[in-house]
């Protein structure tokens, strides 16, 4: 692959810098409109809430589960062409929203096109980002990618707020234009070789995949526990504080995520996988307990601790997924997206029942206590299932010459994800 190694530690190559900037712009454009999709479908197009929920569920399923298609597509046409195809789909989708603002059928079709493009893009983007780079550079590259995505996620909704209801056609046209420009820039990225051998480029003499914990399963559980916070904090916090304070908490969360993950990347990479699970889930458990305490301070401190838990778990899961398999990087990232989708779906289903039961019992705080207990018990179950790994346990302890391949988040997260 032609994404070459940076000449000095901490520096990015030209293609890597472009991909990071593109990741920010792509997420900025996506989150300028996607968070408002339920409002547009319901209030502007007149779909019932049940239909809106079904459409959004299908779109989310395509976006996450569709990631498993990214590996075979990249093996067939290459990573750069996969990204170009994905951006073409998303450009067409956002462009179709302009006439789709008067037609539910067109709007739903446009949303599904956007979701399909997202499913293809993120795994290929991450795989191209780390291709040709030594394993010790992966934490820096993946954490920078996550920061770029999260910065776009944080800035997209407020940037679009003035237009989303008053002039949505202008907004969708601008987003489609942004994606077309970013896609044109991708055409100038270095060409990568096409075919399975080009995408699966484990260096000769690299260490064999490590046994033990399954990053796929750990990712499912990580996203499952995290999404309780994502889905239900507003429902809990706004009545107890204010909408303004909730907005401040979200802004602070995003800022901490963007700044802290690159700073902590090498420390996270040096942790053994069990140690990362204990620290990540432990921070989430204490954060959930703080939120259960209620009040401004409890919610703010809880959010910060959960953010730290997310940083540790999500980055470590990606690094371990790369190191523990001989599959091509794009395939690995596609599987991680699928795992995130399963976790988010399970959290949504279980969380609704739990929150309803807690409110029926007269104490929404009990919901956060139950989630806290899950954050404590689930990693214990995961660790009890693992097979003993041979050699030194730490992911970096075994990674000297190049444990994996050039592969690379959600995003969520998942992509991240997320998303």
Helices and strands as residue ranges (DSSP letters): H 14-33, G 34-36, H 37-39, I 40-44, H 49-65, H 68-77, H 79-100, H 104-130, G 135-137, H 138-164, H 168-186, H 196-199, H 215-240, H 243-270, H 273-293, H 295-323, H 329-360, H 365-385
